[in-house]
Structure formats: C-alpha cells, structure tokens
Amino acid sequence: MMIKVLGAAGSYSHESKATSFLIKNDVAIDAGNLIQGMGEKCCELEHIFISHAHFDHIVDLPFVIESYIECREKPLKVYALSENIDRLKKYLFNWSIWPDFTTITGKDDTDVLLQLIPVAYGETVHIDDIDITIIKSNHTVPTCGFKIQKNDQAFIISGDTYINDALIDQINNDTSISSLLIDVSFSSDKGELANKSKHLTPKLLEEMLRHLNRNDITIYTYHQKPFFREKIDRELSAMNIFKNGGKRLETGDVIDLFTPIYKRQNIKNFELENQGKEHLINLFKIAQKMQTEMDLSVLLEMIVEQAKIFTHADAATLYLLSDDKKELVFKVSHNDTLNIHIDSLHSDVKWPNLPLYLDNLQPNTKMVSVLSALNKESIIISDVYNTSTFDFSGARQFDKTTGYRSKSMLVVPLLNHENETIGVLQLINKNNAYGDILPFDPFDEESTKALASQASVAIVNNRLINELEESFELFIATIAKAINTRSYHTGEHVRKVSIIANMIAKGIHESDKGPYKDIYYTDEDINQIYMAALIHDVGKIATPEHIMEKGKKLETIFDRIALIDERIEILKRDIKIKYLEKELKALKNQEDIQEELQREEQKELSNLDDIKIFLHESNVGGEYLEDKKVSKLEEISKKTYKFDGKNVQFLRGDELPNLSIRRGTLNDEERDIIYNHANVTVELLNAIKFPKRLKKSPDIASKHHEKLDGTGYPRQLNAEQLTLEDRIMIMADMFEALSTSNRSYRSANSMTEIAAILQNFIDKGHMDGDLVKFFFESGIYREYAKSELSPEQQDIVKLNFN
C-alpha cells in the first residue's frame, strides 16, 4: 500500500500546496489540499484526521463535504483532539462562517454529512487493517501527530512540532516504526522564529535526531515554508539525514512506508513513475526560467542541475562545442555523492576538453560524448564498466582516485534550431529513493531531450543577446576611441573618468560603514556606471577639433601668433629701412649721427621684441589675466603700420578679444560651443536604443555637468533629481579635470589643492560632500593617484571635509 503526498508545504501559494496525506483511498491526514489533490475521489473519503486547527491543515475540510455532497454515501468522520473539535464547531461549522454539516443529512436523509469525533493522546483508531494512534506534538496550540500501523510495520507523521523528545523516545522503543515524516518549516537562520512558532529547522532536526538510538529509520521532511525551501534543501543536502532513502517530500510524491526497509530496494520506484504530469509542468517552469537568465554561467549551472533533478541522476557534466568546432569544451560538472560543483569560470579544477577528431583526422568515436555530438543522437549505457564500445579509462581512474562508482550513463546532444550540435549533456548514475543505481530508461531519455531542446534555445538566445550587447559595448568603446583620435586630451579624460567612476562604484559596494554601508551594486550596475563614463563626452564629436584642442588663445586650425610674428618682422624691416635711409641722408649731409641713429634703431627693435614676447606670453592661457596686461594689449592693438601704401592696424579681427581672455584659452563663444557638448550628448544618446542592462548609462552620462544646487548644465537639475550614480559621474569628471596635467596654461594641481577646490564646491552646494569625503577617506584617491598622477601631485592630504 502506497502513501500519496497531496500537499507537503507549510503554506498555500500558486506553486505550494498545504499539508495533506492520503493513507488509503478513504483515509487522509489533514485537509490542506484534498480538493486539488483528489478531485472526484473526494467522494470516497470517509476518515480525515486533523492534527490541529491551523488554517493550512483544515482549509479544504468544508469543501470536501459541500462540493461532493451528492456523491457521498456515508458521513465524513473527522477526528481531532477535543480542543480542536470545539474550535471547528465554534469557528467553522457554526452557521456563520459555514453551515453546520453535523446537523444536515445526506441525500438519503438518514445520516448526517459530518461527524466530529474527539480523540485523545494515546488513543488508537482502527480502520480496516490500519491502526492510527494519536501521539503528542510540541506546537503553539493543541496538536497531535500520528503513528500509522499496518501489521508489523508503522510510520509516524509528526504533525507541526518543535523539538519533541517524547517522539524520539517512542521511536527508540518501538521497532515497528521504520519511517518518520517530520515538520521542517524554516531554514536554520530563522531559529528564533522557529522557536516562537514551534516549528523545526534542519539544525534543530539534526539536534533532535542525535538522541535517536536507531540507524534504520527513514526520514522524510515536510511542511517547508515556500520562501525558505531552497535554503532548507541546501542545508538538508549537506547533512546525512536522508541516508536511508528519505527525502524532502513534495506534492505528488507516492511513497512506500509499509514495506520493511530491507525489502524496499526490490520494489519499483513509484516516486519516479508518478511524475509524468509533474515533469511536464516542471519542464515549462524550467524553460521559462532558462529563457530569462542572462548570465551564461548561471544558465549552464541551471541546465545541469535541472537535468539531474529530471532524471534523478547523481552527477552531470555539460560540454559546449568550441567556436572552431574542433572540441567539446568543458563547462560545468556536478556530483552530489562527492559534493563536487565545478564550472570552468570559477573553479581552479577543470575537466579536460574532448577533441572531436584524432591526430589522424578520424572521428574520436571512443569518447561517448563526442560520438553523441557527431551523430546527434542520445546514448544510454547501463554500466560503463561493462562496455567495450567506448573508452572509459578516464572514468575508471576518477573512480579509483575518489572511491566513486560510475555506472549508468545517459548522454544527450544539445541541438540548435538548425539541428547543429552546440553541446553535450552527460548524466551519470540514476538513483532511486533508496540509493540504488538504476539504468536510465527511455522516459529519462525523452525527458532529457525535451530539456536539452529548451536548454539549446536558451543558450543560443543567451549567446545572441550577449553578442549584441558585446557589440554594443564595442560600439561605445569605438566611439571613445574615435574621440581619442580627434582629441588625445579628451580621450585621456574619458579613459581616466571611467577608471575613477568604476573605482568609486566598487568602493561603495564594498563599504561596510558610513553612509553607503547598505548600498550594494551588482556587476551589471557597476558596468552601467563604467559605460556611462565612456560615453559621457560623446557630444564632443560635434565640437570643432580646433576648439577642443585649443592650446593657445590665437589657435584655430593653426596658431595665429605666427601671423603677428610676421607683422613684427615687417615692422622690424620697416624700421631698419627707415634708419638706413636716415644714415644715408646723414652721410650725404656729412652729419656725424650714425651712432645716435643706431641707438634709436636698436631701441625701436627692442621695443618690438618686448611686444613679441608679451604677445607670446598672453597667447598662453593662464588662471587669470591681470587688468594691466589687458590694458597693455589694448595699447598694442592701436598700433598701425604701412602696408601697400595704407595704414593697417597691428592687431586685427578677434585677435585682441582672444588675447584678452582672462582664464584659459577659450573665448565666450568657444566656451559656449564646448558647453553645448552636454546638449549634443543628450541628443545623441537619446537617439540610441540601449540594451536593458545599460538602460541607465545614457541618463547617468548626460548629467556629468549638473550641480546639486541646480546651477549646472544642460538641464539645471537639483539634488533631488540627481541619483547617487549621477553624483559618482559628476565626482569622477570633476576630479579628473582638476588632477589632469594636460593643461598648457597651468601646472597640475597637487592632491591638497584638489581637496581644497572640492571643499569649495561643497561649500557652494555644487557637489555631494558625503561622496567627496568617502572618495578621500576610503583611500580611492590614493589608489588612483599611484597609477595615473605624477609623484609631485601625490602630497599628503589633511582630510577636513565638512
């Protein structure tokens, strides 16, 4: 006789069904999932034992009667502790919440529909060949478990319980009990919650089982809360609790609990036979998960793990075909018995790749995975030690080294939409619930092929998406390179801003104190910030090169100081001609004034040399041009000279305004053009459709000239409108601009000078003080300085940020 698990969870959700066990066709324990679990067969139910009156254990009770009232031949007998019978009468079958079926007769008007029967601890109810004994549980409300016996074989369902020493004593003293179904609701990190709610965790169960004096008890766990299921599974798999063939029970499991444990290995594994529908449902769920997983390494791990679950395999290995299609490249391997989880990206140990062809160019058909890949066919082997078709010397050596025994094997190729092999999935040692190694069967093969088909689609899609995103990132890198080609200084600025932004983002993620201790960035988040830095100056593509690279005030396509030099040479020539003519005239008149004339000539020439030097100095940008120098430039501009018989002004057009630029080398018009690159950046980035994982990058990039007080550009955003990521970009851009040595008109700032300037910006409300302070106090500035700044800039900073 088989026990069916109608519901195994400790709560109700769209995926989880609340606790209910079908002992035989007419006997059930708890009513958490009778309707969906049994359907029309609810008509056959005559006896329901309720462990306690919490809702997840009685939820279907009223519906079992009402929904199948016409097909019921006998009253439904519900057994529970007297306290819980009272609760059912008072709070459920009370004519207020639900009709009182204990007073309503059935279709023949002889028997009532419902009988509520109180039972006590230690009482045994006899139903045909089954004896059900009420045992005490340790829960927040009156609760019972059940010892269920047939002939000389028995098992226990614990009911909701905390540590229960009496239960262990009963098992120790009753050799008829061979299995225990026990509540494990929470993961072990929820010990306080488990104590308050009186449920077990894996750790508490392990502690409780230390007092078990028998090693022949099969343990099954149930009542897991859905949210903690994965944690519970990981913990239980690391323990030795299921050593006698137990498991965490799942809805739909059918288990044999009335056969002596030493005979169960000869019974066909019903748990593996009753999963056709569930397999299909699981396949749909897995396919959906695989299609949405963007991380290829996670996807491959998922494929391997799900293939093992589908086939009850103990081990699995996944290979993908190399780009040159010459070998199967190892990717992932799991072995539950040996607790091995290896992947090619994160593990030091890797399995060797498998060449498709030998040195003589013949197919490597002695390798089973290679043959499966080449022939595009599945291969089933009952025992790898008993075949001469394939070379399993590697498996034998592995077994010899580890003590493992490789036996049954299923190999399935992964085929893409064009029926081309893209990889191979290799499964080893199918296990039943009792630890026996079984051969893989055609159902396993078809199930795995269905999974492999979905896996292939997911892998191909993943590769296409990643290739598109990689191409997009390459496109961005190409733009950055194009900027660098147009302007080395801008290219260097972009490179360094990317480094700084990346360092700040990683520093914030790793911070365990201060304002950012609760902020965590994924690799994708950090990459978005890094890519934003690469494109933050993309608008400079539209900036004329001579403005972007303007190193001198008179520079356009060339430095126009050369034209002024030519004029000075013309003036010098004219002076020399003038004094030569005067000397000739003096000689003619026999006047002895040659030395005087030479002194005057030299004075005028020296004056021109001084003007030339001054103009060259003025052509170089500086931090500030003094008023007296501007006045001197205006005086010089008034000078004229004769050219083609006409008086010509010495400084022409925009030469005077450019030479009079107070700071730097850009005039107001050119500065506006430079500032406009931020608007161009916004326009360009808005025109590009960024992939989902870079969707924040253009917005972050476009805000690098904004200020917290709303005086920045191009959109005058304020502090409330600027995210932390935006502020990281602003910080990175400003720090690089202040620390760069690529300014011809000034020497590079020292770290102390940079810190002072940033503090000034904080005081003015331009920058985020917390972020600036973090940048310096975390040591990020020192790490950057080591590789990117000159030794002269790396002085000791006395931190005093407000």
MOSULWO-V965398 format. One record per pair of residues at least 12 apart in sequence whose ideal C-beta (glycine too) atoms are under 6 Angstrom apart, sorted by the first residue. I is the first residue (numbers start at 1). J is the second residue. Records with the same first field share a line. If there is no record, write none. Layout:
# MOSULWO-V965398
I = J + J
This chain:
# MOSULWO-V965398
1 = 258
2 = 254 + 256 + 270
3 = 255 + 257
4 = 22 + 254
5 = 249 + 253
6 = 20 + 22 + 33 + 37
7 = 19 + 20 + 32 + 33 + 251
8 = 222 + 249 + 250 + 251
9 = 226
10 = 185 + 223 + 224 + 225
11 = 225 + 226
13 = 226
16 = 226
17 = 33 + 251
18 = 32 + 33 + 56
19 = 32 + 57 + 223
20 = 32 + 33 + 34
25 = 44
26 = 44 + 45 + 46
27 = 47 + 127
28 = 48
29 = 49 + 157
30 = 51 + 57
31 = 48 + 58 + 60 + 61
32 = 56 + 57 + 59
34 = 60 + 64
35 = 60 + 63
42 = 64 + 68
43 = 68 + 71
46 = 74
47 = 77 + 127
48 = 78
49 = 79
50 = 80
51 = 143 + 144 + 159
52 = 84 + 141 + 143
53 = 84 + 87
62 = 98
65 = 101 + 113 + 114
72 = 106
75 = 111 + 112 + 115
76 = 114
77 = 115 + 117
78 = 116
79 = 117 + 119
81 = 142 + 144
82 = 118
83 = 142
85 = 116 + 118
101 = 113 + 114
102 = 114 + 116
119 = 134
121 = 134 + 136
129 = 150
130 = 150
131 = 149
132 = 146 + 148
133 = 147
135 = 147
137 = 159 + 161
138 = 161 + 162 + 164
139 = 160 + 161 + 198
140 = 198
143 = 159 + 160
144 = 159
145 = 157 + 158 + 159
150 = 258
152 = 176
153 = 258
154 = 176 + 177
155 = 179 + 257
156 = 177 + 180
157 = 181
158 = 182 + 183
160 = 183
161 = 183
162 = 198
163 = 204 + 208
168 = 211 + 212
172 = 213
178 = 261
179 = 218 + 257
180 = 217 + 219
181 = 220 + 222
182 = 221
183 = 199 + 200 + 223
184 = 200 + 205 + 221
185 = 199 + 223 + 225
186 = 199 + 201 + 228
187 = 228 + 231 + 232
188 = 201 + 202 + 203 + 235
202 = 235 + 236
206 = 239
216 = 261
218 = 244 + 245 + 246
219 = 241 + 246
220 = 246 + 249
221 = 248
222 = 249
245 = 433 + 434 + 435
252 = 278
253 = 271
254 = 270 + 274
264 = 434
265 = 434 + 436
269 = 432
271 = 433
279 = 447
283 = 450
286 = 306
287 = 454
290 = 458
291 = 458
296 = 462
297 = 345
299 = 458 + 462
300 = 318 + 331 + 332
301 = 332
303 = 455
304 = 316 + 318 + 332 + 334
307 = 425 + 448 + 451
310 = 447 + 451
311 = 427 + 430 + 444 + 448
312 = 430 + 431
313 = 427 + 430
314 = 336 + 337 + 429 + 431
315 = 335 + 428
316 = 334 + 427
317 = 333 + 426
318 = 331 + 332 + 425
319 = 423 + 424
320 = 423
321 = 421 + 422 + 423
326 = 356
327 = 353 + 355 + 356
328 = 354 + 369 + 424
329 = 353
330 = 344 + 350 + 351 + 353
331 = 344
333 = 351
338 = 402 + 404
354 = 367 + 369 + 370
356 = 370
366 = 390 + 391
368 = 390 + 411
369 = 411 + 424 + 426
372 = 411 + 413 + 424
373 = 413 + 421 + 424
376 = 413 + 421
378 = 412 + 445
379 = 411
380 = 410 + 440
381 = 409
382 = 408 + 439
383 = 407
384 = 406 + 409
406 = 428
407 = 429 + 437
408 = 429 + 430 + 437 + 439 + 440
409 = 428
410 = 427 + 440 + 444
411 = 426
412 = 425 + 448 + 449 + 452
414 = 452 + 455 + 456
415 = 456
416 = 456 + 460
422 = 456
425 = 452
469 = 691
472 = 691
476 = 531 + 534 + 535
479 = 538
480 = 494 + 534
486 = 545
487 = 548 + 549
489 = 742
490 = 537 + 540
493 = 736
494 = 537
496 = 736 + 788
497 = 533 + 732 + 733 + 736
498 = 530 + 533 + 534
500 = 732 + 735 + 736 + 784
501 = 529 + 533 + 728 + 729 + 732
502 = 530
503 = 780
504 = 728
505 = 521 + 526 + 529 + 728
507 = 778 + 780
509 = 521
515 = 770
524 = 693
528 = 694 + 696 + 697
529 = 725 + 728
531 = 694 + 697
532 = 697 + 700 + 701 + 729
535 = 701
536 = 701 + 704
538 = 681 + 684
539 = 677 + 680 + 681
540 = 677
542 = 680
543 = 677
547 = 670 + 673
550 = 665
551 = 744
552 = 619 + 665
553 = 619 + 658 + 659 + 661 + 665
554 = 619 + 658
561 = 619
564 = 615
568 = 608 + 612
571 = 608 + 641
572 = 605 + 608
575 = 604
579 = 597 + 601
582 = 597
583 = 597
611 = 636
618 = 659
620 = 745
621 = 664 + 665 + 745
622 = 745
623 = 746
624 = 663
625 = 662
630 = 660
633 = 659 + 660
637 = 651 + 656
678 = 705 + 713 + 714
679 = 714
681 = 702
682 = 702
685 = 698
700 = 725 + 726 + 729
703 = 726
704 = 729 + 730 + 733
707 = 766
708 = 765
709 = 765
727 = 768 + 771
731 = 771
738 = 754 + 757
739 = 754 + 789
748 = 793
750 = 793 + 795
751 = 793 + 795 + 797
752 = 795 + 797
755 = 797
758 = 772
772 = 801
773 = 801
776 = 799
